């Protein structure tokens, strides 16, 4: 079994709305953003705190790489809620990061996922499915949440026939929501059976030859969004609508509609740029564009040594260069020029970090990333 399902639980809202996305997404690699990495750390801290048994996130900070006191404080309400559920269900079993297989109930081998929190209270006939969302952006709703229902469907096979009802919980401590950081809803076993039949039919539609690509809000986070013709057509149609001639001033209603449409167009353009960059880095030419290396601002190699050298060489009061910490190289140049009328030489004191390539229009000043990389290997015998 692969690490990732062809039909994922987390992406079910997308392949249900856009049957063709499952096959298209499978062609693109999975990547992890800094936000996803932060979420992984938060998941690890939650798991560690609950496994310790003292229900304190702060006590687990040193056990989880990258965890911070702020993260622990943020997660504590979630931990308290889970601990409260366990206290209300004596004898309940708690599983964390547990793989569940809803596909088994539907006769499929390509549909599974990992439940962040799984509680089984057989004596009370209740199942708990909790999903931690550490993002601070859009609040996730629990009502009608397909991902959680799929986890529940898979967990029923583990829990056994004693389970009559399922509690679904979105655990999102950083997003603002009227219902608070923990949103809960309850379904019956019968409800999940009806849901399962609907999912079974939706999954079958992804296998149809030429399954349609249908663009919409579900395109967010789709790995294929940068090369999807349906999303491109949809976004361009929205853009034409946004920029069609109107009599000024715009009404508040139209401004609202335009802002809603802008999110889709903006995310598509971002995905398009990311896909073009990926192709270019793999060696595929993008007509009209080239790869150019990005460079960051100059940074001190050793701030303490640089401050000592600058103060000694240019006889400038160190308080002017480092009121609290050494000021930036650009600011140092201004201070030294103002105080001494000299041009400062920082060549041995600073570095310019490489930020990786970016795609820029042909003719943009700056070296070609491929050519610069090739120069590094000139004269080497391989």
KEMI-311686 format. One line per field, with one value per residue (C-alpha): residue number from 0; y, z, x. Coordinates in steps of 0.1 Angstrom, whole numbers, padded with zeros to 4 digits. Each point is the difference from the previous one (the first is absolute). Example, Ala and Ser with C-alpha at 12.3 -4.5 7.8 and 13.67 -1.06 7.14 Angstrom:
// KEMI-311686
nr: 0:1
v: -0045:0034
w: 0078:-0007
u: 0123:0014
This chain:
// KEMI-311686
nr: 0:1:2:3:4:5:6:7:8:9:10:11:12:13:14:15:16:17:18:19:20:21:22:23:24:25:26:27:28:29:30:31:32:33:34:35:36:37:38:39:40:41:42:43:44:45:46:47:48:49:50:51:52:53:54:55:56:57:58:59:60:61:62:63:64:65:66:67:68:69:70:71:72:73:74:75:76:77:78:79:80:81:82:83:84:85:86:87:88:89:90:91:92:93:94:95:96:97:98:99:100:101:102:103:104:105:106:107:108:109:110:111:112:113:114:115:116:117:118:119:120:121:122:123:124:125:126:127:128:129:130:131:132:133:134:135:136:137:138:139:140:141:142:143:144:145:146:147:148:149:150:151:152:153:154:155:156:157:158:159:160:161:162:163:164:165:166:167:168:169:170:171:172:173:174:175:176:177:178:179:180:181:182:183:184:185:186:187:188:189:190:191:192:193:194:195:196:197:198:199:200:201:202:203:204:205:206:207:208:209:210:211:212:213:214:215:216:217:218:219:220:221:222:223:224:225:226:227:228:229:230:231:232:233:234:235:236:237:238:239:240:241:242:243:244:245:246:247:248:249:250:251:252:253:254:255:256:257:258:259:260:261:262:263:264:265:266:267:268:269:270:271:272:273:274:275:276:277:278:279:280:281:282:283:284:285:286:287:288:289:290:291:292:293:294:295:296:297:298:299:300:301:302:303:304:305:306:307:308:309:310:311:312:313:314:315:316:317:318:319:320:321:322:323:324:325:326:327:328:329:330:331:332:333:334:335:336:337:338:339:340:341:342:343:344:345:346:347:348:349:350:351:352:353:354:355:356:357:358:359:360:361:362:363:364:365:366:367:368:369:370:371:372:373:374:375:376:377:378:379:380:381
v: 0000:0034:0028:0020:-0011:0006:0013:0018:0008:0036:0006:-0017:0033:0007:-0034:-0001:0035:-0006:-0038:0006:0016:-0034:-0013:0034:0006:-0034:0013:0026:-0003:0007:0030:0014:0037:0017:0002:-0038:-0005:0021:-0020:-0032:0014:0009:-0035:-0015:0023:-0009:-0037:0003:0019:-0025:-0030:0014:-0001:0033:0019:0028:0012:0020:-0031:-0015:0030:-0014:-0033:0013:0017:0034:0003:0033:0014:0019:-0032:-0018:0028:0000:-0038:-0002:0007:-0029:-0023:0010:-0008:-0034:-0007:0011:-0025:-0028:0009:-0001:-0035:-0022:-0029:0016:-0008:0028:-0004:0028:0002:-0032:-0013:-0007:-0017:0012:-0017:-0033:0007:0011:-0028:0022:-0003:0036:0020:0004:0026:0008:0012:0025:-0010:-0032:-0008:-0032:-0002:-0033:0001:0032:-0011:0031:0007:0032:0013:0031:0019:0026:0030:0022:0026:0035:0008:-0012:-0016:-0036:-0010:-0033:-0002:-0021:-0005:-0028:-0007:-0007:-0021:-0021:-0005:-0010:-0025:-0016:0000:-0019:-0031:0004:0009:-0029:-0003:0017:0034:0018:0036:0019:0034:0020:0028:0027:0011:0033:0022:0028:0009:0023:-0017:0009:-0036:0003:-0021:-0034:-0005:-0032:-0019:-0034:-0026:-0034:-0033:0001:0035:-0013:-0029:0024:0021:-0030:-0008:0035:-0001:-0034:0015:0031:-0021:-0020:0032:0007:-0032:0009:0006:0037:0008:0037:0027:0025:0032:0017:0008:-0036:0007:0015:-0022:-0023:-0010:0002:0035:0016:-0022:-0005:0012:0002:0022:0022:0005:0006:0026:0018:0002:0014:0025:0012:0005:0019:0024:0005:0036:0014:0034:0014:-0001:-0037:-0010:-0017:-0031:-0002:0007:-0029:-0023:0011:-0007:-0035:-0007:0015:-0028:-0026:0020:0008:-0036:-0012:0025:-0010:-0037:0008:0017:-0029:-0025:0020:0002:-0037:-0008:0025:-0015:-0034:0014:0007:0033:0025:0023:0036:-0008:-0012:-0011:0026:-0004:0019:0016:0013:0031:0000:-0014:0001:-0031:0007:0031:0003:-0003:0024:0026:-0002:0004:0029:0019:-0004:0006:0030:0015:0001:-0001:-0036:0013:0015:-0034:-0022:0019:-0034:-0024:0006:0019:-0012:0002:0027:0020:-0003:0014:0031:0005:-0003:0023:0026:-0001:-0004:0008:-0033:-0029:-0031:-0033:-0029:-0027:-0022:0006:-0008:-0028:0001:-0030:-0019:-0003:-0025:0007:0018:0003:0035:0014:-0003:0032:0005:0012:-0028:-0032:-0032:-0025:-0030:0019:0010:-0036:-0013:0025:-0017:-0032:0014:-0016:-0028:-0036:-0021
w: 0000:-0010:0026:-0017:-0013:-0036:0014:0032:0028:0003:-0037:-0003:-0002:-0032:-0018:0008:-0016:-0028:-0009:-0024:0026:0016:-0032:-0008:0035:0000:-0026:0023:0029:0035:0017:0035:0007:0031:0013:-0004:0019:0028:0000:0003:0030:0016:-0006:0016:0031:0003:-0002:0025:0026:-0002:0003:0030:0018:0019:-0026:-0002:-0033:0018:0015:-0035:-0016:0006:-0015:-0033:-0024:-0011:0027:0018:0031:-0023:-0018:0033:0013:-0033:0002:0037:-0006:-0025:0025:0027:-0021:-0010:0037:0009:-0025:0014:0036:-0012:-0016:0027:-0016:-0034:-0021:-0016:-0033:-0015:-0037:-0007:-0036:-0009:-0031:-0012:-0033:0016:0008:-0036:-0018:-0010:0006:-0009:0027:0035:0023:0034:0029:0023:0030:0003:0031:0005:0029:-0004:0033:-0011:-0036:-0012:-0024:-0001:-0031:0005:-0027:0010:-0024:0012:-0028:0010:-0033:-0011:0028:-0009:0007:0016:-0013:-0032:0003:-0025:0013:0035:-0012:-0020:0030:0020:-0027:0002:0038:0004:-0012:0028:0027:-0006:0000:0035:-0015:-0006:-0004:-0011:0013:-0026:0011:-0018:0022:-0013:0028:-0022:-0022:0010:0001:0018:0015:0014:-0007:0003:-0022:0005:-0017:0005:-0025:0003:-0014:-0024:-0012:-0008:-0019:-0023:-0004:-0009:-0029:-0013:0002:-0017:-0030:0000:0001:-0030:-0020:0003:-0019:-0031:-0031:-0006:0034:0000:0015:0017:0015:0032:0035:0005:-0023:0029:0009:-0031:-0011:-0037:0002:-0018:-0031:0001:-0031:0017:0028:-0026:-0020:0032:0013:-0034:-0002:0035:-0009:-0031:0022:0026:-0026:-0022:-0005:0028:0008:0030:0029:0007:0023:0033:-0013:-0031:0021:0022:-0030:-0015:0032:0002:-0036:0006:0024:-0027:-0027:0024:0012:-0037:-0010:0030:-0010:-0036:0010:0022:-0028:-0025:0025:0006:-0037:-0006:0028:-0015:-0033:-0019:-0019:0007:-0030:0009:0034:0015:0034:0020:0034:0028:0026:0034:0018:0012:0035:0025:0001:0036:0014:0031:-0021:-0026:0026:0015:-0035:-0011:0033:-0002:-0037:-0004:0035:0002:0033:0004:0015:-0034:-0017:0026:0022:0012:-0027:-0030:-0026:-0035:-0026:-0020:0032:0009:-0033:0005:0036:-0009:-0031:0021:0029:-0018:-0037:-0008:-0022:0022:-0012:0013:-0025:0027:0026:-0018:-0020:-0025:0005:-0031:0001:-0029:-0036:-0011:-0034:-0016:-0034:-0026:-0001:0038:0013:0018:-0009:-0013:0028:-0022:-0015:0034:0013:-0031:0007:0034:-0017:-0027:0001:0022:-0011:0007
u: 0000:0013:0006:-0027:-0034:-0010:-0034:0010:-0024:0014:-0005:-0034:-0019:0020:-0003:-0037:-0005:0025:0002:0029:0023:0009:0017:0015:0014:0017:0024:0015:0024:-0010:0017:0000:-0003:0014:-0036:-0004:0033:-0013:-0032:0021:0017:-0033:-0013:0030:-0003:-0037:0008:0029:-0021:-0029:0023:0018:-0033:0003:-0019:0026:0014:0027:0014:0007:0017:0035:-0011:-0011:0025:-0012:-0027:-0003:-0017:-0024:-0010:-0005:-0022:-0020:-0006:-0009:-0038:-0001:0018:-0024:-0030:0013:0008:-0035:-0015:0021:-0011:-0037:0006:0017:0018:0003:0030:0019:0020:0021:0011:-0019:-0003:-0036:-0013:-0035:0007:-0003:-0037:-0005:0018:0029:0038:0009:-0018:0015:0013:0014:-0022:0018:-0022:-0020:-0019:-0020:-0025:-0016:-0019:-0017:-0003:0018:0029:0020:0018:0020:0020:0026:0002:0028:-0004:-0011:-0016:-0035:-0020:-0011:-0036:-0008:-0036:0001:0037:0008:0035:-0012:-0028:0023:0023:-0030:-0011:0034:0002:-0033:0017:0025:-0025:-0025:-0038:-0004:0003:-0033:0011:0030:0013:0019:0022:0020:0029:0011:0014:0014:-0029:-0028:-0034:-0032:-0001:0035:0031:-0018:-0030:-0020:-0029:-0014:-0011:-0017:0013:-0029:0010:0035:-0015:-0019:0031:0021:-0023:0003:0038:0001:-0018:0022:0032:-0012:-0004:0037:0007:-0020:0021:0000:-0014:-0008:0022:-0022:0015:-0011:0011:0010:0030:0019:0029:-0005:0035:-0012:-0015:0030:-0006:-0038:-0018:-0033:0013:0018:-0032:-0020:0025:0003:-0038:-0001:0027:-0019:-0030:0020:0014:-0030:-0010:-0022:-0013:0019:-0002:-0002:-0029:0008:-0017:0022:0031:-0009:-0005:0033:0019:-0015:0010:0035:0010:-0005:0018:0029:0004:0000:0027:0021:-0004:0008:0032:0010:-0006:0019:0029:-0001:0001:0028:0021:-0004:0014:-0032:0001:-0028:-0002:0007:0015:0033:0012:0019:0016:-0015:0022:-0009:0013:0035:0005:0029:0021:0010:-0017:0023:0032:-0015:-0008:0035:0016:-0022:0005:0037:0004:-0023:0001:-0038:-0017:-0013:-0033:-0008:0006:-0016:-0025:-0013:0014:0021:-0020:-0003:0029:-0019:-0006:0037:0010:-0022:0013:0037:-0004:-0019:0025:0033:-0006:0016:-0013:-0002:0013:-0022:0011:0016:-0027:-0032:-0016:-0029:-0022:-0012:-0038:-0003:-0012:-0031:-0016:0003:-0007:0027:0021:-0002:0034:0018:0018:-0017:-0002:0009:0029:0013:-0003:0019:0028:0006:0008:0023:0035:-0011:0006:-0030
